[in-house]
Amino acid sequence: MSQRSSGSHHSSLTEDEQLLSAPPDDRRSFIHTDPWRVLRIMGEFVEGFDTLSDVRNAVTIFGSARTPTDDPYYEQAIATAKLLAKEGFPIITGGGPGIMEAANRGAKEAGGVSIGCNIELPHEQGTNPYVERSINFRYFFVRKMMFVKYSTAFVVFPAASGRWTSCSRRSP
């Protein structure tokens, strides 16, 4: 059982943050957690490689999860993904809402391959309804490996108009 679901004080940490945390003072718990964590990481790689083994020349589309459906970037992401899917490029996104949903929607509406590589976060979204092939990851670095390994191109949409994403600006 992960620390997140056990209700411990680490419940707000992502799996990546837990991995990079200093080991607890009690070395015995370190011995029991990190070896299992390695197996979970390996399992995510195996699942990702297995699920995407037939994907060639995909295009990964990145963008804000907070882009509303009435934003011009949302419509542009649909149109971009449709054009790419019609040319035979599978579309990979993070599988969430906003730009990711728009790109998966465009791929699906064009009859292309629509893939979502979602990440499990404490207070975030699930997989959008336009994803046809979905993989759920606990570790960001494994997820990023899937984007890079199976894509030959990347499209990056900006954040929603007038909004900041959590990774685009740091507080002073």
C-alpha positions in Angstrom: 0.0 0.0 0.0 1.5 3.4 -0.9 2.0 6.1 1.6 -0.5 8.3 -0.2 -3.4 5.9 0.5 -2.3 5.1 4.0 -3.1 8.5 5.3 0.4 9.2 6.5 2.0 12.7 6.6 3.4 12.0 3.1 0.0 11.9 1.5 0.5 15.1 -0.5 3.8 13.9 -2.0 3.9 12.5 -5.5 5.6 9.2 -6.1 8.6 11.2 -7.6 8.9 13.4 -4.5 8.8 10.3 -2.3 11.5 8.7 -4.4 13.8 11.7 -4.1 13.2 12.2 -0.4 15.9 11.4 2.1 15.5 8.0 3.7 13.7 8.0 7.0 15.8 7.9 10.2 14.6 4.3 10.7 16.8 2.5 8.2 14.7 -0.6 8.5 11.7 1.1 6.7 14.1 2.2 4.0 15.1 -1.4 3.3 11.5 -2.3 3.0 10.2 0.6 0.8 12.9 1.4 -1.8 13.3 -2.2 -3.2 9.5 -2.3 -3.8 9.6 1.2 -5.3 12.1 -0.1 -7.8 9.8 -2.9 -8.8 6.9 -0.4 -9.2 9.1 1.8 -11.5 10.1 -1.3 -13.5 6.5 -2.3 -13.8 5.5 1.1 -15.2 8.2 0.9 -17.8 7.1 -2.6 -18.8 3.4 -1.6 -19.0 4.3 1.5 -21.0 6.6 -0.3 -23.4 4.0 -3.1 -23.8 1.0 -0.8 -24.4 2.9 1.4 -26.9 5.0 -1.2 -28.6 3.1 -0.8 -31.9 3.2 3.0 -32.0 5.5 4.5 -34.6 6.1 8.2 -35.4 3.7 9.7 -32.9 3.4 13.3 -32.2 3.1 14.4 -28.5 1.0 17.4 -27.9 1.6 19.3 -24.6 -0.5 22.1 -23.2 -2.4 23.4 -20.2 -4.9 21.2 -18.4 -6.8 24.3 -17.5 -7.6 25.6 -21.0 -11.4 25.9 -21.3 -13.3 24.5 -24.3 -14.1 28.1 -25.5 -10.5 29.1 -25.6 -9.0 29.6 -29.2 -6.1 27.4 -28.3 -8.5 24.5 -27.5 -9.9 24.8 -31.1 -6.4 25.1 -32.5 -5.3 21.9 -30.7 -8.3 20.0 -32.1 -7.5 21.2 -35.7 -3.7 20.5 -35.3 -4.4 16.9 -34.0 -6.9 16.3 -36.8 -4.4 17.3 -39.5 -1.7 15.2 -38.0 -3.9 12.1 -37.4 -5.2 12.3 -41.0 -1.5 12.1 -42.1 -1.1 8.9 -40.0 0.6 10.3 -36.9 -0.7 8.8 -33.6 -1.3 11.6 -31.1 0.0 11.3 -27.5 -1.0 13.6 -24.7 -1.0 13.6 -20.9 -4.6 12.3 -21.2 -6.1 15.0 -19.0 -8.5 18.0 -19.8 -7.8 21.2 -21.6 -5.3 21.1 -24.5 -4.7 17.4 -23.9 -8.4 16.7 -24.3 -8.6 18.9 -27.4 -5.7 17.0 -29.0 -7.1 13.6 -28.2 -10.5 14.7 -29.5 -9.0 15.9 -32.8 -7.1 12.6 -33.2 -10.3 10.6 -32.5 -12.5 12.7 -34.7 -10.0 12.2 -37.6 -10.0 8.4 -37.1 -6.4 8.4 -35.8 -4.8 6.9 -32.8 -5.5 8.8 -29.6 -3.2 8.0 -26.6 -3.2 9.4 -23.1 -0.3 9.0 -20.7 -1.9 10.1 -17.5 -0.3 10.8 -14.2 -1.7 10.0 -10.7 -1.7 13.2 -8.7 -3.3 13.9 -5.4 -5.8 16.5 -6.6 -5.8 16.3 -10.4 -7.9 15.0 -13.2 -8.7 11.6 -14.6 -8.4 10.6 -18.3 -10.4 12.6 -20.8 -13.2 10.8 -22.8 -11.3 11.0 -26.1 -8.4 8.8 -25.1 -8.6 5.4 -26.8 -5.4 3.9 -25.4 -4.6 4.9 -21.8 -1.7 4.3 -19.5 -1.7 5.6 -15.9 1.7 6.5 -14.4 2.8 7.2 -10.8 6.3 8.5 -11.8 6.7 11.6 -14.0 10.1 10.4 -15.3 8.6 7.1 -16.6 5.8 9.1 -18.2 8.2 11.5 -19.9 10.2 8.6 -21.2 7.1 7.3 -23.0 6.5 10.7 -24.6 10.1 10.8 -25.9 10.5 7.2 -26.9 7.4 7.0 -29.1 7.3 10.5 -30.6 9.1 11.9 -33.6 7.8 15.4 -33.0 6.4 17.6 -30.2 3.8 20.4 -30.3 3.7 22.7 -27.3 0.6 24.9 -26.8 0.8 27.9 -24.4 -1.3 28.1 -21.2 -4.9 29.3 -21.4 -5.2 33.0 -22.3 -4.3 35.2 -19.3 -3.5 32.2 -17.0 -0.4 30.8 -15.6 0.3 27.1 -15.3 1.9 25.8 -12.1 5.2 25.2 -13.8 5.5 28.4 -15.8 5.9 30.8 -12.9 7.4 30.5 -9.5 6.4 32.6 -6.5 9.0 35.2 -5.4 
